[in-house]
Every structure is written in structure tokens, then in C-alpha cells.
Amino acid sequence: MKTASLPACLNVWGTPDFAQVLKKEIGQLAPDSLPLEQAATPGCYISPQPVTVMFIDARDEGHCLRITLGVFFTEIVVNCGCGVDPVEQHAQCHMQLELDKRTAEAHFHVVDD
């Protein structure tokens, strides 16, 4: 399980700025901070390019916030046999984020569409 700290979005929970701050804060994380390898096409590698995040939903569950996200990233295809190797391609997945309201620790999970 991949984790990160997201204190800025926790500080604006319940305000109109929440989604924007969340997207910005996650977008600043290194792609290897997220479990993107679980969503990548088999045989592909995750590009170090920044991810783009789409906010879908958030629920307050007492001790944590449960947030659903769309995550857009770039994967690298090697040995594709297309003459231009390696090739970058766009990919996406849905993630669930559990954000601990006491510590701002975020746990990311890839979810099936």
C-alpha cells in the first residue's frame, strides 16, 4: 500500500477549495508515490511525468475521509515493435484515497472501474 501526507487538502476539508487543493497536492507527488503499477498495462512502466487528478467524490467517515479520484498518467511501452521504441501512452484509473483526519496520512488503492 502506498502512502503520502496531504495536510493542505485536509486543512480545507468542507470548503469550496477542497477539490482544487486536493488535485494540486496529489499532482505534486512523484508518480511512484501512487500505486499506478497496479493500473498499468502489463509490461509497461510508469513515466516519471506528473499525474493529473480528477476529483469524483468524498465522504467523511469519522476518523478518515474516503475520496474517489480519477488519475491520469503516462506509461512507457517497451519492445512494442513499432519502430519507435519506447513509446509513451496515456493511461487512467480510479483510485480510492483514505485520508486520516488526525495525521493527514493518505492511503491510495486502485479500484476496478
N, CA and C atoms as an extended XYZ file, in Angstrom:
339
Properties=species:S:1:pos:R:3:atomname:S:1:resname:S:1:resid:I:1 pbc="F F F"
N         0.843       -1.172        0.000 N   MET     1
C         0.000        0.000        0.000 CA  MET     1
C         0.893        1.242        0.000 C   MET     1
N         0.590        2.187       -0.891 N   LYS     2
C         1.355        3.423       -0.982 CA  LYS     2
C         0.705        4.475       -0.089 C   LYS     2
N         1.560        5.275        0.563 N   THR     3
C         1.052        6.333        1.430 CA  THR     3
C         1.775        7.645        1.132 C   THR     3
N         1.145        8.729        1.512 N   ALA     4
C         1.715       10.064        1.387 CA  ALA     4
C         1.059       10.931        2.456 C   ALA     4
N         1.559       12.119        2.630 N   SER     5
C         0.961       13.067        3.564 CA  SER     5
C         0.310       14.189        2.761 C   SER     5
N        -0.956       14.484        3.072 N   LEU     6
C        -1.713       15.511        2.346 CA  LEU     6
C        -2.332       16.523        3.315 C   LEU     6
N        -1.504       17.281        4.036 N   PRO     7
C        -2.045       18.204        5.037 CA  PRO     7
C        -2.812       19.389        4.458 C   PRO     7
N        -2.438       19.885        3.288 N   ALA     8
C        -3.093       21.077        2.743 CA  ALA     8
C        -4.567       20.811        2.426 C   ALA     8
N        -4.860       19.670        1.806 N   CYS     9
C        -6.272       19.406        1.471 CA  CYS     9
C        -7.078       19.114        2.730 C   CYS     9
N        -6.463       18.494        3.717 N   LEU    10
C        -7.174       18.242        4.969 CA  LEU    10
C        -7.543       19.562        5.650 C   LEU    10
N        -6.662       20.553        5.534 N   ASN    11
C        -6.922       21.863        6.155 CA  ASN    11
C        -8.099       22.596        5.512 C   ASN    11
N        -8.450       22.256        4.273 N   VAL    12
C        -9.558       22.953        3.601 CA  VAL    12
C       -10.778       22.046        3.416 C   VAL    12
N       -10.803       20.889        4.115 N   TRP    13
C       -11.958       19.995        4.034 CA  TRP    13
C       -13.223       20.761        4.425 C   TRP    13
N       -14.268       20.568        3.654 N   GLY    14
C       -15.541       21.219        3.937 CA  GLY    14
C       -15.679       22.598        3.332 C   GLY    14
N       -14.673       23.050        2.601 N   THR    15
C       -14.747       24.355        1.943 CA  THR    15
C       -14.834       24.148        0.429 C   THR    15
N       -15.217       25.189       -0.304 N   PRO    16
C       -15.267       25.075       -1.767 CA  PRO    16
C       -13.896       24.833       -2.405 C   PRO    16
N       -12.820       25.093       -1.682 N   ASP    17
C       -11.466       24.927       -2.223 CA  ASP    17
C       -10.951       23.494       -2.136 C   ASP    17
N       -11.683       22.612       -1.472 N   PHE    18
C       -11.168       21.273       -1.202 CA  PHE    18
C       -10.720       20.528       -2.459 C   PHE    18
N       -11.572       20.415       -3.453 N   ALA    19
C       -11.229       19.622       -4.650 CA  ALA    19
C        -9.994       20.187       -5.349 C   ALA    19
N        -9.924       21.496       -5.471 N   GLN    20
C        -8.783       22.114       -6.167 CA  GLN    20
C        -7.478       21.887       -5.406 C   GLN    20
N        -7.504       22.058       -4.092 N   VAL    21
C        -6.295       21.857       -3.279 CA  VAL    21
C        -5.888       20.384       -3.300 C   VAL    21
N        -6.861       19.478       -3.229 N   LEU    22
C        -6.576       18.047       -3.294 CA  LEU    22
C        -5.893       17.689       -4.605 C   LEU    22
N        -6.444       18.150       -5.731 N   LYS    23
C        -5.870       17.850       -7.040 CA  LYS    23
C        -4.443       18.394       -7.152 C   LYS    23
N        -4.231       19.596       -6.659 N   LYS    24
C        -2.899       20.198       -6.720 CA  LYS    24
C        -1.911       19.423       -5.853 C   LYS    24
N        -2.323       19.076       -4.637 N   GLU    25
C        -1.417       18.395       -3.715 CA  GLU    25
C        -1.035       17.001       -4.228 C   GLU    25
N        -2.001       16.258       -4.754 N   ILE    26
C        -1.683       14.940       -5.304 CA  ILE    26
C        -0.859       15.082       -6.575 C   ILE    26
N        -1.159       16.083       -7.394 N   GLY    27
C        -0.399       16.321       -8.620 CA  GLY    27
C         1.064       16.633       -8.376 C   GLY    27
N         1.394       17.099       -7.186 N   GLN    28
C         2.781       17.407       -6.842 CA  GLN    28
C         3.548       16.192       -6.327 C   GLN    28
N         2.840       15.093       -6.070 N   LEU    29
C         3.513       13.876       -5.616 CA  LEU    29
C         4.261       13.230       -6.782 C   LEU    29
N         5.337       12.559       -6.485 N   ALA    30
C         6.023       11.766       -7.508 CA  ALA    30
C         5.109       10.615       -7.905 C   ALA    30
N         5.047       10.275       -9.191 N   PRO    31
C         4.171        9.178       -9.610 CA  PRO    31
C         4.416        7.868       -8.858 C   PRO    31
N         5.649        7.631       -8.405 N   ASP    32
C         5.897        6.383       -7.669 CA  ASP    32
C         5.349        6.426       -6.243 C   ASP    32
N         4.743        7.565       -5.851 N   SER    33
C         4.054        7.649       -4.562 CA  SER    33
C         2.665        7.025       -4.634 C   SER    33
N         2.201        6.768       -5.839 N   LEU    34
C         0.870        6.204       -6.068 CA  LEU    34
C         1.011        4.776       -6.591 C   LEU    34
N         0.026        3.924       -6.364 N   PRO    35
C         0.119        2.529       -6.814 CA  PRO    35
C        -0.243        2.365       -8.297 C   PRO    35
N         0.339        3.186       -9.145 N   LEU    36
C        -0.009        3.187      -10.568 CA  LEU    36
C         0.381        1.895      -11.275 C   LEU    36
N         1.393        1.203      -10.775 N   GLU    37
C         1.805       -0.044      -11.415 CA  GLU    37
C         0.670       -1.068      -11.417 C   GLU    37
N        -0.250       -0.955      -10.462 N   GLN    38
C        -1.406       -1.856      -10.416 CA  GLN    38
C        -2.400       -1.573      -11.544 C   GLN    38
N        -2.359       -0.364      -12.078 N   ALA    39
C        -3.290        0.029      -13.134 CA  ALA    39
C        -2.643        0.045      -14.512 C   ALA    39
N        -1.332       -0.118      -14.567 N   ALA    40
C        -0.622       -0.037      -15.846 CA  ALA    40
C        -0.883       -1.266      -16.703 C   ALA    40
N        -0.746       -1.085      -17.988 N   THR    41
C        -0.828       -2.190      -18.929 CA  THR    41
C         0.320       -3.150      -18.634 C   THR    41
N         0.064       -4.460      -18.635 N   PRO    42
C         1.150       -5.422      -18.367 CA  PRO    42
C         2.343       -5.185      -19.299 C   PRO    42
N         3.529       -5.160      -18.717 N   GLY    43
C         4.757       -4.946      -19.478 CA  GLY    43
C         5.151       -3.492      -19.638 C   GLY    43
N         4.313       -2.584      -19.154 N   CYS    44
C         4.610       -1.153      -19.259 CA  CYS    44
C         5.212       -0.636      -17.962 C   CYS    44
N         5.888        0.483      -18.073 N   TYR    45
C         6.473        1.154      -16.923 CA  TYR    45
C         5.787        2.492      -16.741 C   TYR    45
N         5.785        2.999      -15.526 N   ILE    46
C         5.176        4.293      -15.229 CA  ILE    46
C         6.186        5.394      -15.528 C   ILE    46
N         5.758        6.373      -16.287 N   SER    47
C         6.600        7.522      -16.609 CA  SER    47
C         6.745        8.402      -15.366 C   SER    47
N         7.882        9.077      -15.217 N   PRO    48
C         8.040        9.994      -14.081 CA  PRO    48
C         7.293       11.318      -14.258 C   PRO    48
N         6.579       11.492      -15.361 N   GLN    49
C         5.810       12.717      -15.584 CA  GLN    49
C         4.734       12.860      -14.504 C   GLN    49
N         4.394       14.082      -14.138 N   PRO    50
C         3.344       14.289      -13.119 CA  PRO    50
C         1.998       13.708      -13.565 C   PRO    50
N         1.203       13.328      -12.595 N   VAL    51
C        -0.146       12.822      -12.865 CA  VAL    51
C        -1.131       13.988      -12.845 C   VAL    51
N        -2.299       13.749      -13.427 N   THR    52
C        -3.415       14.688      -13.358 CA  THR    52
C        -4.524       13.981      -12.600 C   THR    52
N        -5.188       14.708      -11.732 N   VAL    53
C        -6.204       14.107      -10.871 CA  VAL    53
C        -7.560       14.752      -11.129 C   VAL    53
N        -8.587       13.908      -11.170 N   MET    54
C        -9.971       14.370      -11.266 CA  MET    54
C       -10.681       13.965       -9.971 C   MET    54
N       -11.221       14.926       -9.278 N   PHE    55
C       -11.981       14.667       -8.052 CA  PHE    55
C       -13.353       14.134       -8.442 C   PHE    55
N       -13.765       13.013       -7.836 N   ILE    56
C       -15.071       12.422       -8.134 CA  ILE    56
C       -16.017       12.542       -6.940 C   ILE    56
N       -15.561       12.156       -5.745 N   ASP    57
C       -16.460       12.125       -4.593 CA  ASP    57
C       -15.646       12.091       -3.310 C   ASP    57
N       -16.232       12.568       -2.214 N   ALA    58
C       -15.608       12.477       -0.892 CA  ALA    58
C       -16.688       12.289        0.165 C   ALA    58
N       -16.376       11.419        1.136 N   ARG    59
C       -17.286       11.175        2.259 CA  ARG    59
C       -16.493       11.246        3.556 C   ARG    59
N       -17.094       11.837        4.557 N   ASP    60
C       -16.494       11.875        5.884 CA  ASP    60
C       -16.946       10.622        6.628 C   ASP    60
N       -15.990        9.790        7.026 N   GLU    61
C       -16.320        8.548        7.732 CA  GLU    61
C       -15.811        8.570        9.172 C   GLU    61
N       -15.829        9.748        9.771 N   GLY    62
C       -15.419        9.875       11.169 CA  GLY    62
C       -13.926       10.069       11.306 C   GLY    62
N       -13.177        8.983       11.355 N   HIS    63
C       -11.725        9.065       11.538 CA  HIS    63
C       -10.983        9.385       10.246 C   HIS    63
N       -11.658        9.209        9.083 N   CYS    64
C       -10.981        9.456        7.811 CA  CYS    64
C       -11.961       10.015        6.789 C   CYS    64
N       -11.385       10.573        5.743 N   LEU    65
C       -12.149       10.959        4.565 CA  LEU    65
C       -11.921        9.871        3.529 C   LEU    65
N       -12.970        9.409        2.882 N   ARG    66
C       -12.852        8.418        1.800 CA  ARG    66
C       -13.145        9.162        0.503 C   ARG    66
N       -12.122        9.252       -0.345 N   ILE    67
C       -12.180       10.093       -1.530 CA  ILE    67
C       -11.991        9.218       -2.770 C   ILE    67
N       -12.840        9.433       -3.764 N   THR    68
C       -12.717        8.723       -5.029 CA  THR    68
C       -12.143        9.683       -6.062 C   THR    68
N       -11.151        9.191       -6.801 N   LEU    69
C       -10.409       10.007       -7.761 CA  LEU    69
C       -10.301        9.303       -9.107 C   LEU    69
N       -10.189       10.084      -10.154 N   GLY    70
C        -9.719        9.595      -11.441 CA  GLY    70
C        -8.276       10.063      -11.558 C   GLY    70
N        -7.372        9.167      -11.919 N   VAL    71
C        -5.963        9.527      -12.034 CA  VAL    71
C        -5.514        9.248      -13.464 C   VAL    71
N        -4.939       10.261      -14.085 N   PHE    72
C        -4.454       10.168      -15.456 CA  PHE    72
C        -2.932       10.223      -15.411 C   PHE    72
N        -2.295        9.270      -16.066 N   PHE    73
C        -0.836        9.174      -16.018 CA  PHE    73
C        -0.307        8.696      -17.355 C   PHE    73
N         1.007        8.682      -17.480 N   THR    74
C         1.658        8.226      -18.705 CA  THR    74
C         2.420        6.958      -18.402 C   THR    74
N         2.252        5.981      -19.278 N   GLU    75
C         3.026        4.751      -19.145 CA  GLU    75
C         3.938        4.611      -20.350 C   GLU    75
N         5.015        3.875      -20.154 N   ILE    76
C         6.020        3.683      -21.194 CA  ILE    76
C         5.945        2.246      -21.682 C   ILE    76
N         5.723        2.098      -22.990 N   VAL    77
C         5.641        0.786      -23.612 CA  VAL    77
C         7.003        0.490      -24.238 C   VAL    77
N         7.613       -0.614      -23.835 N   VAL    78
C         8.895       -1.013      -24.421 CA  VAL    78
C         8.693       -2.245      -25.286 C   VAL    78
N         9.559       -2.408      -26.266 N   ASN    79
C         9.502       -3.558      -27.183 CA  ASN    79
C         8.148       -3.678      -27.857 C   ASN    79
N         7.629       -2.541      -28.323 N   CYS    80
C         6.313       -2.570      -28.955 CA  CYS    80
C         6.383       -3.008      -30.416 C   CYS    80
N         7.592       -3.062      -30.992 N   GLY    81
C         7.749       -3.493      -32.375 CA  GLY    81
C         7.224       -2.492      -33.375 C   GLY    81
N         7.121       -1.243      -32.981 N   CYS    82
C         6.522       -0.250      -33.868 CA  CYS    82
C         7.547        0.671      -34.510 C   CYS    82
N         8.837        0.423      -34.305 N   GLY    83
C         9.872        1.261      -34.894 CA  GLY    83
C        10.275        2.446      -34.041 C   GLY    83
N         9.410        2.877      -33.179 N   VAL    84
C         9.718        3.973      -32.251 CA  VAL    84
C         9.616        3.379      -30.856 C   VAL    84
N        10.743        3.041      -30.291 N   ASP    85
C        10.733        2.315      -29.022 CA  ASP    85
C        11.638        3.029      -28.038 C   ASP    85
N        11.248        3.306      -26.855 N   PRO    86
C         9.939        3.082      -26.236 CA  PRO    86
C         8.927        4.145      -26.644 C   PRO    86
N         7.661        3.841      -26.402 N   VAL    87
C         6.551        4.723      -26.738 CA  VAL    87
C         5.810        5.082      -25.455 C   VAL    87
N         5.429        6.345      -25.346 N   GLU    88
C         4.608        6.766      -24.213 CA  GLU    88
C         3.143        6.722      -24.622 C   GLU    88
N         2.289        6.284      -23.700 N   GLN    89
C         0.848        6.308      -23.956 CA  GLN    89
C         0.127        6.763      -22.702 C   GLN    89
N        -1.009        7.391      -22.920 N   HIS    90
C        -1.811        7.882      -21.805 CA  HIS    90
C        -2.594        6.725      -21.191 C   HIS    90
N        -2.743        6.765      -19.880 N   ALA    91
C        -3.484        5.738      -19.150 CA  ALA    91
C        -4.267        6.424      -18.036 C   ALA    91
N        -5.236        5.700      -17.503 N   GLN    92
C        -6.049        6.248      -16.412 CA  GLN    92
C        -6.553        5.129      -15.526 C   GLN    92
N        -6.923        5.500      -14.315 N   CYS    93
C        -7.514        4.539      -13.397 CA  CYS    93
C        -8.344        5.292      -12.366 C   CYS    93
N        -9.127        4.544      -11.623 N   HIS    94
C        -9.845        5.089      -10.475 CA  HIS    94
C        -9.100        4.668       -9.220 C   HIS    94
N        -9.001        5.590       -8.291 N   MET    95
C        -8.364        5.301       -7.006 CA  MET    95
C        -9.276        5.719       -5.883 C   MET    95
N        -9.138        5.002       -4.795 N   GLN    96
C        -9.781        5.387       -3.549 CA  GLN    96
C        -8.664        5.859       -2.629 C   GLN    96
N        -8.897        6.969       -2.001 N   LEU    97
C        -7.941        7.569       -1.077 CA  LEU    97
C        -8.594        7.601        0.291 C   LEU    97
N        -7.916        7.036        1.274 N   GLU    98
C        -8.364        7.148        2.667 CA  GLU    98
C        -7.417        8.123        3.351 C   GLU    98
N        -7.952        9.257        3.767 N   LEU    99
C        -7.149       10.319        4.367 CA  LEU    99
C        -7.457       10.391        5.856 C   LEU    99
N        -6.475       10.037        6.676 N   ASP   100
C        -6.615       10.052        8.135 CA  ASP   100
C        -6.740       11.502        8.599 C   ASP   100
N        -7.832       11.825        9.277 N   LYS   101
C        -8.086       13.194        9.688 CA  LYS   101
C        -7.194       13.655       10.839 C   LYS   101
N        -6.579       12.738       11.556 N   ARG   102
C        -5.681       13.123       12.656 CA  ARG   102
C        -4.268       13.394       12.169 C   ARG   102
N        -3.792       12.597       11.214 N   THR   103
C        -2.376       12.642       10.823 CA  THR   103
C        -2.134       13.167        9.410 C   THR   103
N        -3.174       13.297        8.597 N   ALA   104
C        -3.095       13.685        7.181 CA  ALA   104
C        -2.407       12.611        6.338 C   ALA   104
N        -2.262       11.401        6.893 N   GLU   105
C        -1.665       10.308        6.125 CA  GLU   105
C        -2.700        9.781        5.137 C   GLU   105
N        -2.270        9.652        3.891 N   ALA   106
C        -3.152        9.216        2.811 CA  ALA   106
C        -2.744        7.828        2.342 C   ALA   106
N        -3.733        6.950        2.217 N   HIS   107
C        -3.524        5.592        1.699 CA  HIS   107
C        -4.281        5.489        0.376 C   HIS   107
N        -3.568        5.125       -0.686 N   PHE   108
C        -4.146        5.039       -2.018 CA  PHE   108
C        -4.372        3.593       -2.419 C   PHE   108
N        -5.520        3.307       -3.063 N   HIS   109
C        -5.847        1.983       -3.568 CA  HIS   109
C        -6.432        2.128       -4.960 C   HIS   109
N        -5.956        1.345       -5.910 N   VAL   110
C        -6.571        1.301       -7.229 CA  VAL   110
C        -7.856        0.487       -7.106 C   VAL   110
N        -8.930        0.983       -7.696 N   VAL   111
C       -10.213        0.275       -7.661 CA  VAL   111
C       -10.623       -0.073       -9.086 C   VAL   111
N       -11.342       -1.162       -9.215 N   ASP   112
C       -11.847       -1.590      -10.523 CA  ASP   112
C       -12.911       -0.633      -10.989 C   ASP   112
N       -12.927       -0.379      -12.284 N   ASP   113
C       -13.936        0.514      -12.868 CA  ASP   113
C       -15.284       -0.157      -12.915 C   ASP   113
